[in-house]
Amino acid sequence: MDFEERLREAIARGERRQAARERDAAARALSETELKQLHTKYRLQLCDHIERGVHGLMDHFPGFKFETLYGDRGWGAACSRDDLRFASGVRREVFSRLEITVRPYTALQVIELQSRGTIANREVFNRNYFEKLVDAEVAEFERLVDVWVLDYAELFAAAG
């Protein structure tokens, strides 16, 4: 066997290895339908956790109204309240709201959590966190929901 034949065989072996790797990767990769189903599964788990966190906040600060969020902006929960404040004989209406949502599925194939907090007409935070669906761990997202609810509670209590 001369060098030219061995070279062609080496190239053919390399091409077969590459084709085998691509087949394995394709078998491991999730289809678009499977990714949408995974997003839905994570969204449902996170929505339940978000609702529990928001209700927990409302238990400690009476006057908040609960709202379930769903639609093109995402799914989740919010609580809000309107208060009147009097200072130097001047009446002032103030609005406070915490909103945490799971954003809808997109072609980016990520799961995204979004939170906004407003206290006394002032936005105190606006946070986003996302991970690729195939790499995401729901426990990390649940931990973030807890942190964001706790941060809001601390800021609201300090605003007194």
N, CA, C and O of each residue as an XYZ file, in Angstrom:
640
protein
N       0.863     -1.172      0.000
C       0.000      0.000      0.000
C       0.908      1.234      0.000
O       1.778      1.392      0.857
N       0.682      2.082     -0.967
C       1.531      3.270     -1.032
C       0.963      4.401     -0.177
O      -0.132      4.295      0.376
N       1.714      5.458     -0.084
C       1.362      6.590      0.775
C       0.025      7.213      0.388
O      -0.764      7.568      1.264
N      -0.236      7.346     -0.880
C      -1.471      7.985     -1.355
C      -2.708      7.200     -0.898
O      -3.698      7.799     -0.477
N      -2.656      5.877     -0.978
C      -3.784      5.049     -0.525
C      -3.983      5.166      0.982
O      -5.115      5.279      1.454
N      -2.902      5.141      1.728
C      -3.001      5.284      3.193
C      -3.567      6.650      3.553
O      -4.360      6.761      4.489
N      -3.177      7.685      2.831
C      -3.697      9.029      3.079
C      -5.202      9.083      2.835
O      -5.931      9.659      3.643
N      -5.680      8.499      1.745
C      -7.118      8.464      1.456
C      -7.873      7.695      2.528
O      -8.952      8.114      2.946
N      -7.313      6.564      2.981
C      -7.958      5.788      4.043
C      -8.002      6.556      5.354
O      -8.999      6.490      6.072
N      -6.945      7.280      5.676
C      -6.919      8.091      6.902
C      -7.977      9.184      6.831
O      -8.665      9.451      7.816
N      -8.105      9.803      5.689
C      -9.121     10.850      5.511
C     -10.516     10.249      5.639
O     -11.387     10.837      6.280
N     -10.735      9.089      5.038
C     -12.043      8.431      5.116
C     -12.375      8.053      6.559
O     -13.516      8.214      6.992
N     -11.385      7.551      7.310
C     -11.617      7.229      8.732
C     -11.980      8.486      9.513
O     -12.890      8.463     10.341
N     -11.278      9.573      9.253
C     -11.579     10.837      9.930
C     -12.978     11.334      9.626
O     -13.681     11.818     10.514
N     -13.381     11.215      8.372
C     -14.726     11.635      7.980
C     -15.786     10.762      8.637
O     -16.834     11.266      9.041
N     -15.529      9.454      8.750
C     -16.473      8.558      9.428
C     -16.589      8.910     10.907
O     -17.685      8.899     11.468
N     -15.458      9.222     11.538
C     -15.495      9.635     12.953
C     -16.304     10.908     13.128
O     -17.115     11.019     14.047
N     -16.078     11.871     12.238
C     -16.825     13.133     12.316
C     -18.317     12.886     12.135
O     -19.130     13.458     12.861
N     -18.683     12.045     11.180
C     -20.100     11.731     10.945
C     -20.700     11.034     12.159
O     -21.849     11.294     12.516
N     -19.939     10.156     12.793
C     -20.430      9.473     13.997
C     -20.628     10.465     15.131
O     -21.616     10.382     15.862
N     -19.696     11.405     15.286
C     -19.847     12.436     16.330
C     -21.075     13.288     16.079
O     -21.807     13.608     17.016
N     -21.309     13.657     14.846
C     -22.475     14.473     14.513
C     -23.774     13.720     14.776
O     -24.743     14.300     15.266
N     -23.795     12.410     14.446
C     -24.987     11.607     14.734
C     -25.237     11.533     16.238
O     -26.378     11.649     16.686
N     -24.171     11.340     17.021
C     -24.308     11.279     18.477
C     -24.805     12.604     19.037
O     -25.668     12.632     19.915
N     -24.256     13.702     18.523
C     -24.679     15.029     18.989
C     -26.139     15.277     18.636
O     -26.888     15.830     19.441
N     -26.544     14.874     17.442
C     -27.938     15.059     17.031
C     -28.870     14.222     17.892
O     -29.973     14.656     18.224
N     -28.434     13.036     18.249
C     -29.270     12.179     19.103
C     -29.401     12.771     20.496
O     -30.449     12.647     21.130
N     -28.341     13.412     20.977
C     -28.385     14.009     22.313
C     -29.137     15.335     22.334
O     -29.772     15.680     23.331
N     -29.065     16.061     21.253
C     -29.714     17.369     21.199
C     -31.227     17.215     21.297
O     -31.818     16.281     20.753
N     -31.821     18.145     21.995
C     -33.273     18.113     22.143
C     -33.927     18.759     20.935
O     -33.421     19.740     20.391
N     -35.024     18.217     20.535
C     -35.768     18.815     19.433
C     -36.473     20.078     19.931
O     -36.577     20.304     21.136
N     -36.941     20.874     19.020
C     -37.641     22.119     19.367
C     -38.878     21.832     20.225
O     -39.153     22.560     21.179
N     -39.612     20.788     19.894
C     -40.800     20.419     20.670
C     -40.413     20.022     22.082
O     -41.081     20.407     23.041
N     -39.336     19.251     22.218
C     -38.887     18.839     23.545
C     -38.433     20.037     24.367
O     -38.662     20.084     25.576
N     -37.784     21.016     23.714
C     -37.356     22.222     24.424
C     -38.562     23.037     24.901
O     -38.555     23.564     26.014
N     -39.590     23.139     24.065
C     -40.804     23.857     24.469
C     -41.472     23.155     25.645
O     -41.953     23.812     26.568
N     -41.503     21.823     25.616
C     -42.088     21.066     26.724
C     -41.274     21.261     28.001
O     -41.842     21.384     29.086
N     -39.954     21.289     27.877
C     -39.089     21.520     29.037
C     -39.318     22.919     29.606
O     -39.377     23.094     30.823
N     -39.447     23.914     28.728
C     -39.719     25.281     29.170
C     -41.049     25.340     29.923
O     -41.147     25.980     30.970
N     -42.057     24.681     29.393
C     -43.371     24.659     30.043
C     -43.281     24.002     31.421
O     -43.865     24.493     32.387
N     -42.557     22.904     31.507
C     -42.383     22.213     32.788
C     -41.720     23.135     33.806
O     -42.201     23.269     34.932
N     -40.618     23.770     33.414
C     -39.913     24.682     34.320
C     -40.794     25.877     34.686
O     -40.819     26.310     35.838
N     -41.514     26.405     33.698
C     -42.374     27.566     33.947
C     -43.434     27.248     34.986
O     -43.686     28.053     35.883
N     -44.058     26.081     34.874
C     -45.092     25.699     35.836
C     -44.520     25.563     37.246
O     -45.130     26.018     38.214
N     -43.350     24.937     37.361
C     -42.718     24.800     38.665
C     -42.378     26.165     39.251
O     -42.618     26.422     40.430
N     -41.820     27.034     38.418
C     -41.412     28.352     38.902
C     -42.611     29.229     39.251
O     -42.560     29.988     40.219
N     -43.682     29.132     38.477
C     -44.875     29.936     38.775
C     -45.445     29.577     40.144
O     -45.858     30.461     40.894
N     -45.471     28.307     40.469
C     -45.943     27.895     41.794
C     -45.045     28.479     42.878
O     -45.537     28.966     43.896
N     -43.747     28.433     42.667
C     -42.809     28.962     43.665
C     -42.941     30.489     43.781
O     -42.876     31.038     44.881
N     -43.121     31.156     42.663
C     -43.302     32.606     42.675
C     -44.557     32.974     43.459
O     -44.526     33.887     44.285
N     -45.656     32.274     43.207
C     -46.905     32.567     43.916
C     -46.749     32.380     45.418
O     -47.236     33.200     46.197
N     -46.077     31.311     45.835
C     -45.851     31.100     47.269
C     -45.035     32.240     47.875
O     -45.340     32.713     48.970
N     -43.998     32.680     47.160
C     -43.162     33.771     47.664
C     -43.922     35.082     47.778
O     -43.797     35.790     48.777
N     -44.706     35.407     46.763
C     -45.478     36.657     46.782
C     -46.540     36.606     47.877
O     -46.755     37.598     48.574
N     -47.206     35.461     48.038
C     -48.190     35.332     49.122
C     -47.513     35.462     50.489
O     -48.083     36.052     51.407
N     -46.316     34.921     50.627
C     -45.576     35.063     51.883
C     -45.296     36.517     52.200
O     -45.397     36.933     53.354
N     -44.947     37.290     51.194
C     -44.712     38.727     51.378
C     -45.999     39.424     51.821
O     -45.987     40.268     52.717
N     -47.094     39.059     51.185
C     -48.381     39.679     51.512
C     -48.827     39.351     52.934
O     -49.522     40.152     53.559
N     -48.441     38.194     53.454
C     -48.796     37.828     54.822
C     -48.157     38.767     55.838
O     -48.701     38.977     56.922
N     -47.013     39.325     55.491
C     -46.297     40.201     56.421
C     -46.579     41.681     56.201
O     -46.311     42.499     57.081
N     -47.108     42.028     55.056
C     -47.441     43.416     54.762
C     -48.890     43.484     54.285
O     -49.141     43.418     53.082
N     -49.838     43.613     55.195
C     -51.254     43.689     54.801
C     -51.502     44.883     53.877
O     -50.809     45.897     53.951
N     -52.476     44.744     53.032
C     -52.840     45.824     52.130
C     -52.447     45.563     50.687
O     -52.925     46.241     49.777
N     -51.594     44.600     50.477
C     -51.218     44.246     49.111
C     -52.331     43.436     48.460
O     -53.007     42.647     49.120
N     -52.512     43.639     47.170
C     -53.457     42.862     46.379
C     -52.661     41.929     45.474
O     -51.681     42.330     44.846
N     -53.105     40.679     45.420
C     -52.417     39.670     44.616
C     -52.928     39.694     43.185
O     -54.102     39.969     42.936
N     -52.036     39.403     42.250
C     -52.420     39.345     40.841
C     -51.631     38.218     40.171
O     -50.408     38.147     40.283
N     -52.352     37.346     39.478
C     -51.699     36.315     38.673
C     -51.404     36.916     37.312
O     -52.271     37.533     36.694
N     -50.173     36.733     36.848
C     -49.764     37.295     35.562
C     -49.646     36.188     34.530
O     -49.118     35.114     34.817
N     -50.136     36.451     33.336
C     -49.995     35.514     32.231
C     -50.211     36.278     30.941
O     -50.937     37.272     30.902
N     -49.580     35.807     29.903
C     -49.746     36.448     28.610
C     -48.435     36.586     27.876
O     -47.480     35.858     28.147
N     -48.390     37.535     26.933
C     -47.211     37.673     26.082
C     -45.991     38.222     26.818
O     -44.876     38.099     26.312
N     -46.168     38.818     27.987
C     -45.023     39.293     28.788
C     -44.474     38.212     29.695
O     -43.362     38.344     30.208
N     -45.230     37.147     29.904
C     -44.747     36.052     30.736
C     -45.804     35.592     31.720
O     -46.939     36.068     31.716
N     -45.393     34.636     32.577
C     -46.275     34.062     33.587
C     -45.626     34.242     34.942
O     -44.408     34.132     35.080
N     -46.447     34.520     35.939
C     -45.911     34.686     37.284
C     -46.951     35.294     38.193
O     -48.145     35.011     38.094
N     -46.456     36.152     39.096
C     -47.352     36.766     40.071
C     -46.848     38.158     40.419
O     -45.682     38.500     40.217
N     -47.771     38.941     40.947
C     -47.432     40.296     41.388
C     -48.308     40.635     42.585
O     -49.371     40.048     42.788
N     -47.839     41.587     43.366
C     -48.667     42.156     44.418
C     -48.429     43.661     44.412
O     -47.322     44.131     44.153
N     -49.480     44.395     44.700
C     -49.367     45.854     44.661
C     -50.281     46.468     45.709
O     -51.216     45.837     46.203
N     -49.979     47.715     46.030
C     -50.818     48.456     46.964
C     -50.678     49.942     46.703
O     -49.645     50.423     46.235
N     -51.749     50.656     47.020
C     -51.775     52.118     46.954
C     -51.891     52.620     48.371
O     -52.711     52.124     49.144
N     -51.086     53.591     48.718
C     -51.114     54.177     50.057
C     -51.248     55.685     49.954
O     -50.885     56.298     48.950
N     -51.774     56.258     51.010
C     -51.814     57.714     51.138
C     -50.808     58.125     52.200
O     -50.731     57.524     53.272
N     -50.046     59.146     51.887
C     -49.086     59.665     52.857
C     -49.357     61.158     53.019
O     -49.609     61.882     52.056
N     -49.293     61.577     54.259
C     -49.505     62.986     54.573
C     -48.213     63.544     55.155
O     -47.669     63.006     56.120
N     -47.739     64.611     54.566
C     -46.542     65.287     55.066
C     -46.779     66.786     54.952
O     -47.044     67.307     53.869
N     -46.679     67.464     56.080
C     -46.886     68.914     56.125
C     -48.229     69.312     55.531
O     -48.329     70.316     54.826
N     -49.259     68.527     55.816
C     -50.597     68.809     55.351
C     -50.838     68.516     53.885
O     -51.907     68.827     53.359
N     -49.862     67.924     53.217
C     -50.005     67.605     51.798
C     -50.279     66.111     51.653
O     -49.559     65.267     52.186
N     -51.329     65.821     50.924
C     -51.717     64.425     50.688
C     -51.000     63.920     49.435
O     -50.996     64.579     48.395
N     -50.403     62.755     49.556
C     -49.658     62.188     48.430
C     -50.009     60.709     48.280
O     -49.967     59.953     49.250
N     -50.353     60.306     47.063
C     -50.641     58.901     46.793
C     -49.350     58.223     46.343
O     -48.633     58.735     45.483
N     -49.064     57.058     46.939
C     -47.868     56.309     46.549
C     -48.271     54.889     46.163
O     -49.214     54.313     46.705
N     -47.528     54.354     45.215
C     -47.811     53.043     44.647
C     -46.601     52.140     44.865
O     -45.460     52.555     44.663
N     -46.864     50.895     45.282
C     -45.796     49.909     45.466
C     -46.219     48.620     44.779
O     -47.394     48.252     44.784
N     -45.231     47.935     44.181
C     -45.557     46.713     43.439
C     -44.309     45.835     43.313
O     -43.200     46.323     43.093
N     -44.527     44.532     43.458
C     -43.496     43.533     43.165
C     -44.069     42.616     42.098
O     -45.191     42.125     42.225
N     -43.293     42.387     41.046
C     -43.722     41.542     39.939
C     -42.579     40.603     39.574
O     -41.453     41.045     39.344
N     -42.870     39.306     39.521
C     -41.872     38.311     39.120
C     -42.513     37.423     38.053
O     -43.584     36.854     38.263
N     -41.842     37.317     36.910
C     -42.402     36.537     35.810
C     -41.358     35.630     35.168
O     -40.155     35.887     35.225
N     -41.858     34.567     34.559
C     -41.066     33.698     33.697
C     -41.429     34.109     32.280
O     -42.592     34.041     31.883
N     -40.441     34.531     31.529
C     -40.679     35.018     30.175
C     -41.072     33.861     29.240
O     -40.690     32.717     29.485
N     -41.827     34.149     28.178
C     -42.245     33.103     27.237
C     -41.054     32.476     26.507
O     -39.967     33.051     26.448
N     -41.286     31.294     25.960
C     -40.266     30.588     25.189
C     -39.940     31.375     23.923
O     -40.835     31.907     23.264
N     -38.659     31.444     23.590
C     -38.217     32.104     22.363
C     -37.249     31.193     21.619
O     -36.867     30.134     22.116
N     -36.863     31.616     20.437
C     -35.914     30.847     19.624
C     -34.534     30.782     20.272
O     -33.701     29.972     19.864
N     -34.282     31.619     21.271
C     -32.985     31.582     21.963
C     -32.836     30.346     22.841
O     -31.733     30.031     23.289
N     -33.936     29.649     23.087
C     -33.958     28.402     23.865
C     -33.405     28.597     25.274
O     -32.577     27.817     25.745
N     -33.878     29.654     25.939
C     -33.489     29.926     27.322
C     -34.728     29.971     28.198
O     -35.850     30.118     27.713
N     -34.502     29.842     29.488
C     -35.557     30.122     30.459
C     -35.121     31.403     31.151
O     -33.993     31.508     31.633
N     -36.027     32.382     31.197
C     -35.674     33.703     31.715
C     -36.641     34.115     32.815
O     -37.859     33.984     32.690
N     -36.064     34.610     33.879
C     -36.819     35.096     35.029
C     -36.630     36.600     35.096
O     -35.511     37.096     34.965
N     -37.718     37.326     35.301
C     -37.657     38.779     35.354
C     -38.380     39.264     36.595
O     -39.418     38.718     36.969
N     -37.832     40.295     37.238
C     -38.450     40.850     38.433
C     -38.324     42.366     38.421
O     -37.299     42.924     38.030
N     -39.404     43.018     38.863
C     -39.393     44.480     39.010
C     -40.028     44.831     40.341
O     -41.049     44.267     40.734
N     -39.414     45.753     41.009
C     -39.942     46.199     42.288
C     -40.061     47.713     42.328
O     -39.133     48.431     41.954
N     -41.212     48.189     42.784
C     -41.459     49.622     42.934
C     -41.944     49.856     44.355
O     -42.804     49.133     44.859
N     -41.384     50.869     44.992
C     -41.813     51.240     46.341
C     -42.004     52.749     46.370
O     -41.102     53.509     46.020
N     -43.181     53.166     46.789
C     -43.531     54.587     46.902
C     -43.212     55.344     45.605
O     -42.524     56.365     45.621
N     -43.720     54.831     44.497
C     -43.595     55.440     43.175
C     -42.174     55.435     42.615
O     -41.904     56.118     41.627
N     -41.281     54.695     43.213
C     -39.897     54.674     42.767
C     -39.465     53.239     42.471
O     -39.597     52.360     43.322
N     -38.950     53.006     41.268
C     -38.463     51.665     40.944
C     -37.188     51.409     41.740
O     -36.215     52.158     41.641
N     -37.211     50.332     42.534
C     -36.053     50.030     43.383
C     -35.186     48.935     42.791
O     -34.003     48.847     43.121
N     -35.740     48.098     41.926
C     -34.917     47.152     41.185
C     -35.638     46.616     39.965
O     -36.866     46.592     39.892
N     -34.829     46.188     39.013
C     -35.305     45.582     37.775
C     -34.258     44.532     37.428
O     -33.152     44.874     37.009
N     -34.594     43.262     37.598
C     -33.603     42.193     37.469
C     -34.044     41.135     36.467
O     -35.231     40.846     36.320
N     -33.067     40.573     35.790
C     -33.279     39.478     34.842
C     -32.228     38.414     35.079
O     -31.090     38.711     35.441
N     -32.626     37.169     34.871
C     -31.678     36.065     34.939
C     -32.139     35.013     33.942
O     -33.327     34.700     33.864
N     -31.200     34.472     33.183
C     -31.572     33.437     32.220
C     -30.452     32.425     32.092
O     -29.291     32.704     32.387
N     -30.840     31.234     31.639
C     -29.905     30.160     31.331
C     -30.454     29.384     30.143
O     -31.659     29.370     29.895
N     -29.553     28.741     29.416
C     -29.979     27.850     28.347
C     -30.839     26.746     28.957
O     -30.527     26.242     30.036
N     -31.900     26.377     28.287
C     -32.810     25.359     28.816
C     -32.101     24.047     29.124
O     -32.390     23.410     30.137
N     -31.186     23.641     28.268
C     -30.520     22.353     28.479
C     -29.586     22.387     29.683
O     -29.251     21.333     30.223
N     -29.152     23.582     30.119
C     -28.241     23.718     31.253
C     -28.942     24.171     32.530
O     -28.332     24.164     33.599
N     -30.199     24.561     32.440
C     -30.896     25.200     33.559
C     -31.195     24.219     34.693
O     -31.492     23.045     34.472
N     -31.106     24.748     35.909
C     -31.503     24.016     37.100
C     -32.578     24.835     37.802
O     -32.344     25.985     38.173
N     -33.748     24.248     37.984
C     -34.881     24.956     38.571
C     -34.552     25.447     39.978
O     -35.029     26.506     40.387
N     -33.755     24.703     40.714
C     -33.410     25.093     42.089
C     -32.720     26.456     42.130
O     -32.948     27.231     43.059
N     -31.893     26.753     41.152
C     -31.212     28.055     41.108
C     -32.218     29.177     40.856
O     -32.117     30.246     41.458
N     -33.173     28.942     39.983
C     -34.205     29.935     39.718
C     -35.085     30.141     40.956
O     -35.445     31.273     41.279
N     -35.426     29.062     41.641
C     -36.223     29.183     42.868
C     -35.458     29.962     43.937
O     -36.048     30.757     44.668
N     -34.159     29.738     44.029
C     -33.336     30.484     44.984
C     -33.374     31.979     44.664
O     -33.465     32.813     45.565
N     -33.302     32.310     43.370
C     -33.354     33.722     42.971
C     -34.702     34.350     43.292
O     -34.758     35.500     43.728
N     -35.782     33.617     43.083
C     -37.108     34.130     43.441
C     -37.130     34.469     44.928
O     -37.595     35.541     45.317
N     -36.628     33.562     45.755
C     -36.590     33.804     47.202
C     -35.765     35.049     47.528
O     -36.186     35.881     48.333
N     -34.609     35.175     46.914
C     -33.737     36.333     47.167
C     -34.433     37.623     46.764
O     -34.370     38.612     47.494
N     -35.094     37.627     45.615
C     -35.751     38.842     45.141
C     -36.924     39.224     46.034
O     -37.135     40.410     46.287
N     -37.685     38.261     46.513
C     -38.794     38.558     47.428
C     -38.232     39.102     48.747
O     -38.757     40.074     49.291
N     -37.182     38.486     49.250
C     -36.571     38.956     50.492
C     -35.988     40.356     50.336
O     -36.139     41.185     51.233
N     -35.328     40.635     49.221
C     -34.791     41.976     48.968
C     -35.909     43.015     48.953
O     -35.779     44.093     49.535
N     -37.006     42.677     48.281
C     -38.126     43.612     48.219
C     -38.712     43.847     49.617
O     -39.008     44.983     49.990
N     -38.875     42.770     50.377
C     -39.432     42.919     51.731
C     -38.552     43.828     52.582
O     -39.058     44.672     53.322
N     -37.252     43.658     52.478
C     -36.337     44.498     53.257
C     -36.428     45.957     52.829
O     -36.464     46.852     53.674
N     -36.465     46.202     51.522
C     -36.570     47.568     51.025
C     -37.913     48.205     51.395
O     -37.970     49.385     51.743
N     -38.983     47.425     51.320
C     -40.309     47.950     51.663
C     -40.390     48.296     53.154
O     -40.917     49.341     53.535
N     -39.857     47.399     53.985
C     -39.874     47.649     55.428
C     -39.031     48.884     55.776
O     -39.400     49.652     56.664
N     -37.931     49.072     55.098
C     -37.063     50.232     55.366
C     -37.718     51.531     54.907
O     -37.460     52.591     55.478
N     -38.556     51.457     53.886
C     -39.213     52.660     53.375
C     -40.298     53.154     54.323
O     -40.685     54.322     54.296
N     -40.784     52.231     55.168
C     -41.750     52.486     56.222
C     -42.811     53.397     55.892
O     -43.673     53.670     56.727
